[in-house]
Amino acid sequence: MKSRSEITTALEKTDFDILVIGGGINGLAIAWEAASRGLKSALVEAEDFGSKTSEGSFKLVHGGFRYLQQLDFTRLYESVREQKVLRSIAPHLVQPIGITVPCYGFGMRSKELIELALSFYETITPQRNRQTASNIPQLLNHSKISPVELLKLAPHLNPDDLRGGITFYDAQMYNPDRLTWAIAETALREGAIILNYARAIRVSLTSQSEQAAIEKVIIRDLVTHKDLEVKARLVINAAGPWVDSVMQLVRPGVSRPAENPIFSKGFQLLFPGSELPFVIALESRQFLESALLQRGGRSFFLQPWRGQTLLGTADVVTADDTFSVSEAEIESFLDEVYAIYPDRKLRLERVQHVFGGLRPVDQSARSKALRGENLVRAEVARDAKLIDHQGDLGVGNFYSVYGVKYTTARALAENVVDCSFRKLSLHSRPSRTSSLALVGAEYQSLESLKAELELASKNLHFTKQQIDRLCGDYGSKAIYIASMLDADRALSRVIDDRSGVMAGEIIYAAKHEAVVTLADLVMRRTPIGSFGYPGKSALEAIGQLAADSFNWNTSQTIEEINKIESKLRLSFK
């Protein structure tokens, strides 16, 4: 990867076709899509890539079955297609997982009706399992489970009128943050220029008769504290829940007022250990108002993930544009779950980690919230949107993008770039991203990659668990990391027991993966932060490795450690 000075020089000296503001999954997918189709693309992110909403993903890649309840076949087919794309272009990071739905009685929650719905879903989506490449992990068709067996596996389900369960197959992200970074790296490989810790602070407009255009965007490099002038023919605002703030830079006082922001705060909880062989859907008492076919309340999910248990997703309406979760909010969520699944292991004192992010809400829901009325999760913004501000702001080369699903970010990017070609009056080139292996996915199969890593690391005596974990986190890059560890055995020492991360992984990320802060290393380039607070000694060891790589002095290192401690350490523990 280029140095930061080389990147900032390129940002100032290049006349770009597209400048993307916002480096979450949607912005990165747009930069990747645009670069892969021959457009000169740049992206700037005010913090780290994927450090806000994208970091809070629940790690499930839904294949659209839930949209059948709403008879929304457009989103159903899109989700099926995009889930398969992710399994194809990054099979080490996206793998099938079973989801079991408990079935009760003979009504809308019955085994017969749910099986009928799944049979219909599988019939109309044969592409779920249609092979296009040998490395795509296959989804299975649904299967039944008896009441006795289901209660053995999930003993805290309500046994009254339980008639067993139906297991269908979706997909799970092994490491969402590494998937986000893989898309960033693939955008770089395709020629995009991307920079983190670079905030858009103002724009310069030119007027042509009644139509204005963005001439340049002034970017503040938050590392060097220097301002850069970036020119692009089209500016795309992909700032997630903060799109209004970027719009205000372009037309202060003209764009939608930002004084009453409303967000949906979605959060999940991590608990130590897991006994479930599949995800289990728990039906809450809160109804999904958007559903045309009501079968009951919306679902929470208990999800096994890397030997731990995830519970989510809770949704809270908030006007605060910084993500934080209070102890009271956690307890309220746990009380709601406990009422339907009374497992003593799912209590406040056993919470290991809290994570999530902010999401936009629909305009009607915003008005409802401002009137003091309660919202439900169904009113979180459900549809991706592309707004051409030629109409509302009178700025002819400015788009805003609202993306609401990690799974369909690539599809959104493809649509945005299609529109961008038309806006730029350029002959469009076909999209390639649905069949481009991401950086790290250059291998024939996951099994062959593991065999190659086992051979490359024979002197290191890795366990099967270590080989599986390295391949899962890094894909084919694990081979390079193993050679680095083999050259200096001291780097193979494990510095965090829960994640299994070794010292060499910290040094590799610091040198090659656009790391600026300790949080980048702990939360997004390695899986350490995904398991919660690793302890003071682990943070000090990681901090020292980072300090050696970045020449931090003692006070800088302590400051970085304190920042990540405040993020990960739970106040009620």
N, C-alpha and C positions, 0 to 999 in steps of 0.2 A: 504494500500500500504506500502511496505517496506520503511525503512528510506534510505536516500542517502548512508550512510556508509554501510548499509547491502547490497545495490545494488552494490556498488563498490567492496566490498569484494567478492560477488558472481561472478562479472565479472573477477576478477583476479584468483579465485580459481577453476573455472569450465572450463573444456575442452569442448567447444561448437562444435556442428555440423555446425552451421551457425552463422556468425556475419554479420549483416546488418549495413552498414554505410549510414545514411540518414533516418530521421524520418518524412518525409512527408507522404502523404496518401499511396504511393506505398511501401515505406519501411516498414511502420507499417503493411500494409496488408500482406507483405511477412513474417514478424515476427509472425503475428497472424496465418497465414496459416501453417507455419513450425511448430510452437508449437502445434497447434491443431492436427497435424499428427505425433506427438511424437518425433520430432527432438528437440535437445537442442539448443534453439535459443536465440540470444542476438541482441540488436540494440542500437546504439549510434547516437545521433543527436547533431550537433554543436551548435544549438540554442534551441528553444522550439519546441516541436512536432507540425508539421503542420504550422510553423510560416512563411514559404516563399510562394512558389507557391500554396500550398494547401489552405492557408488562403485567397487567392485571387479568389476563386471559384465564379462563377456567380450565383450559387445556383440552377441552372436547372440540372435535371438528364434526359438527352435526351434518348428517347427510340429507336433511330436509324432511324426515318423517313427520316431525311435529307440524309442518305446514299443511299436512293432509287434513288435520283437524280444522284448519281454517279454509280448506279448499283452495289454497293458494298454490296452484300448480307451477306458476312461473318461478317462484322462489324455491319450490321443491326441486324442480329440474336443475336450476342453477346450483343449488347446494350439492346435489348428487354429483354434478359435473366437477365442481370445484374441489370437493372432497377427494375425488379420484385424482385430480390434477396434483394436489398436494401429496397424496400417497405415491404418485408417480415421480415427481421431481425432487422429492426429499424423503425416500422411504425409511431412512434411518430415524427421521424425526417425527413421522406421522404413521401410526400403526393402528390396525383394527382393534376394537375393544367391544366386548359385549355389554349391552344395557338391558337389565331385567326389569320388566314392568309387572308388579304384583297385580293379580286379577281377583276381583271380588264379585260374588253374586252372579246374576243373570241379566244385568242391565247394561249401562254404557261402560261399566268397568269390567265387564265379563271377559273371560278367556276367549270365548267364541268371537266376540266383536273385535277384540284387539288382534286376534289371529287373522280374522278376515281383512282388517285394515292393513296389516303387515303383508299378507299375501297379495293384496291389490297393489301396495306400494312396490313390492319386489317384482311384480309382473310388469308394471309400467316403467320400471327403471332397470332394465337388464344391463345397461351400461355400467352399473355399479361394479360388476365383476367381469366385464368384457376385457380380455387381455389386449393391451397395446404394447406392453413391454414386459419382459420376464421378471423385472425387479419389483413390480407393483404387488404389495401385500394384498391378498384377497380377503374380501368380506364374506362371511358365511350367511346363509339364509337363516331365518328365525327358527327357534326350537322351543319346546315346552319344558317346564320344570314342575314337578309335583308339589303339592302343598307341604308334604313332609320334608322333602329335600330343600325347598325354599326356606323353611323355618330353621333347618339346620344351618344354612349358610347366612341367613339374616334373621336371627331369633327374636328381634325386637319388633318385627312386623305385627300388626294386629291380626291375630289368628281367626277372628270371628268372620265367618263366611268367606275365608280365603280359599280360593280354588286353584292355587298354584301361580305360576308366572309364565310370561313369554319373554324370551331373550332374543333381541335383534342386535345387529352389529353396526356400530358407527366407528369413529376413529378418535384417537387420542394423540396429542402432541407430547412427545417424550421430553422436549425442552423448548417451549414457545420462544424464549429469548434467543436461543441459538437459531431457531427458524427465522426470526426477525433479522438477526445479524447475517444469516446466509442469504437472505434476499438483498440486504444492503451490499454484501460482497459481490453478489451476482450483478447488481446494478453497476458496481465499479468495474467488474469484468467486461460489461457491455459498453463501457465508456462514459458513464455518468460521473459527474463531480459532486461529491457529497461531503458535508461538513457538519459535525455536531458542535454544540456550545457556540452557536452563531445565531444571534437573534435579529430578526427584521425589526428595525426601529422607526423607519419612515420610508416614504416613497416619493419619487419625483414624477409629477404628471405633466404631460403636454396636451394641449388642446388643438383639435382640428375641427373647425366650425363648432357644432354642438356636441361633438364626440371627444371624450378625453381618452388618453392612453397612458399606461405606466411606462415611463421612459427608463427608469432605473429604480432598484430597491437598495436602500442603504442597510447594510448588515453590520452588526457589531460583533466582532470576534471576542467572545467572553474569556478567552484564554490570554490573548495578547492585548485586549482592550483597544484594538484598532478598528476603525470603521472601513468597510469595503463598499464599493459601488458595483453592483451587479446588474448587467443589462440582459434582458430577455424579451423576446417577442410576445411571449404569453406567460403570465404569472398565475400559478395555481395555488390557491389557499387550501391546504390540507391539514389545518391545525387542530383537527379533532373537535372537542367540545369548546375550544377557544377560537373557532373560526370568526366569531363576531369581533374579537379583538383585532384580528388582522384586517378585517373589513374596515374597522375604524381608522386604521392607519391610512387607508386609501381614500376614504371619504368621511372624515370626522364630522359627526353630527348628521350625516345623510343616511348612513347604513343603519341597520336595526339597532335600537338603543341597547346598550350593554349594562344599564344600571340595575336591571332586574334579571340577572342570569338565573336560570333554573337548570339543574343537572340531575341525572340519575346516578347515584353513587352505588355501584355494584361491588360487593365484596364477598370473598370466600375465606374459609378457614381450613387450616391444615392441622391434622392430629397425628401423633406418632403411631406407627404400626398400621397394618391392614390385614384383615382376615377375609375380605371379600374377594372372590375370583372374578367379579364383574362389577360394573356400575349398577347401582340400584336406584330406581326412580321412586321418590317419595311424594305422594300427592298431598299438597297443602290444602288448606281450607279457603284459599284465596282464588277466586275464579278468574279464568282468562277471558276477559270481556271481548277480545277480538275473535274468539273461536266461534265458528258457525255451528260446529258440532260439539256441544258441551258434554264431556264425559266426567267432569269433576274439576277439582282445583288445578292450579299450575303445579309444575313439578320442581322439587329440589332433587339434587343428585348427591349420593354418597359414592365417591369415586376412588378406587385404588390407584395410586400413582407412585411409582418408584419406591415401593415398600411403605408408603404413608397413606393416609386417608384424607381426601379432600371433601369438603361439604360446601355446597353453594347452589344457587347464588342468591344472596340477600340484596334487596334494592331499597334504597332510601332516597327520597327527594331532598335535594340540598341547594342552597344558593351560594355555597362556598366553593370557589373554583380551585381550592387545594384539597387533595384527597387525604382524608384522615377518618379513622373509625373509632368511635368512643366505646368504652366498656359497656355502657348502657345499650348501645346499638347491637353489640355482639350478644349480650345476654337476651335481648328481645328476640333476636333471630334464633338463638339456641332454644329458647322457650317454645317458639313456634314449631321448630323441628322436633323437640322432645315430646310435644303433644301428639305427634303422629308416629314417632319412632323413639321410644323411651330407653335409649342406650346411655348408661351412666358414663360411658367413655366419651360421649359428646357433650362435655360440660366445660365451663369457662376455664377451670384450672388446668385442663389438659390441652388447651389451644396452644399450638406450637408456633403458628405463623398466621398473620392476617394480611391478605393482599387483595388488590382490586383496582378500580379506576373509575373515572367519571365518563358518562356517556350523555349525548344530547337527548332531549325529550321532544316529542312532537309539539308543534306550535299550539294545538288545542290543549294539550296537557300542560304546557307552560301557563296558559291563561287560567286553567283550572287550579293549578298550584298557587298562582298569585291570588286567587280568590279564597285560598285557605282550605280547598277541598283536597281529600286524599287521592293519591294516585296509586295505581297498581303497576306491576311490571309490564303488563301489556301495553302501557302507554309510553314506554321508552321508545324513542325513535326507531321504527322498524325498517324503514326503507332508505337505501342509499340515495343521495341526491347530488346532482351537478347543477350549479346555478351559474348562468352566464350573466355577468353584471353589466353587460351592455344595456340591458333593459332597465334595471332598477337603480343602478348607480351612474349610468352613463359612461362607464369605463369599458372600452371595447376589447381590451386584452387581459381580462381578469376573470378567473373562474373561482368559485368556492365549491368544495367537495365535502359532503357529509357521508362518511362511511360508518356502518354500524355493526359489521360482522367481520371478524378475522378471517373466517373461512372463505368469504367471497371478495376479499380485497383485490385479488388478481383480476377477477371479472370486472369489478368497478374500474380498475386501472385501465383495462382494455377499452372500456367504453369512453373513459375520459380522454384517452389518447386518440381514439377514433374522432371524437369531437374536436380535439386539438388540431389534427391534420386539416379538418375543414376550416377551422378558425384561421389557421395560418395559410390557407389557400395552397396547400401542398398535396401532391398525389400520395394517397395513403398506401402504406405497406402493410401486409398482413401481419397479424400478431403471431409471435413465436413462443410466448412465455409458457403456454400450456404444455409444451413438450421440451423445454429447456431444463436440463438438470441443474439444480442449484449448485453453487460452490460447496464442495464436500460430498456431493452425491455422484461423484465420478467412480462408480464401481458397478460390476456386473450384477451382483446380488449382495444382500446383507450377510449371508452365510459365507460367501467367498471373501468379503471384506474382513470378517472376523478371523477367518483362517489365515489371511495375509498378515493381520495384526499379530496373531499368535506366533507366527514365524518370525516377524520383525522384532518381537519383544521377548524372545525365548531367554535371553540373558537377564531379563528383568523379572522373570517368573511371575507374570501377572496371573491372577486368578481368572476364572471364567467370568465372574461378576465384574471384574475390572475391564476385561476385554469388551463385554457387552456394554458397559457404561461409556467407555471411550468411543466406541463405534456409534453409540446412540447420540452422544453429545456432539461429536466432531465429524462423523462420516469418514471419508477418505483422508481427511486431515489428521486423523489419529495416527496414521503411519508416520507422518513427519514428526509428530509430537513424541512418538515412541523412539524414533532415532535420536531426537534431542535428549531424551531421558537416558538412553543407552550411552550417549557420549559423556554424560555427567550424572552418575548414579545418585548423587546427592539430591538431584532435582526430582527423584521419584518418591521422595518422602511424602506421605499423606499429611496434609495440613488441616483437613476438616473431615472428621470421621463419618458424619452423616452423608455428605455428598461424595466422599471419596476423592475429592480434588487433590492433586499433587502440586508441589511447588513449581514444577516445570510448566504447568498449565497457566499459572499466574504470569510467569515470565513470557511465555508465548503470546498471551493476549496483550500484555503490556507493550510488546514490541510490534505486533502485527495487526492489532484489531481496534485502532482508533480510540484507545482508552485515554481518558483525561483524569478521572477521579477514582478513588477507591470503590465507590458505589458502582461504577461501571464494571469493575472486575468482579465484585461480590454478587451483584444483582443480575447482571445481564450477559457477561462473557463466560462466566462459569455458573454452575447451578448452586453455588454455596448459599446464596440468599433465599433460594426457593424453599429451603428447609427451615427457614427462620434464623434466629440469632445463633451464630456458631460458637459463641463464647469469647471472652476477652483474649485468651491466649491465641486462639486461631486468628482473630482479627489483628493482633499484634504481629503474628508471623506473616500474614498476608500484607499488612502495612509495611513491614520491613522489606519484603520483596519488591513491593511497588516503589518504595522510597529509593531502593538501589537502582531501579530501572529509570526513574524519573528525576533522580537527584534531589528529592525532597529533603529539607532539613528536618530536625526533630519536631519543631513546632508545627510544620505543615503536616507531618505524618500523624501527629496526635490529633490535629484538627480533622483530618480525613477519617480517622478511626472514630472519633466522637460523632461525626455526622452519620456514619453508617450505624453506629450503636443506637442513636436516637431514632433511626428509621426502623430497626429490626427488634430492638429490645421492647418487650411488651410491658406496659406500666403495671399490669395486674399480676405479673409473675414474680 
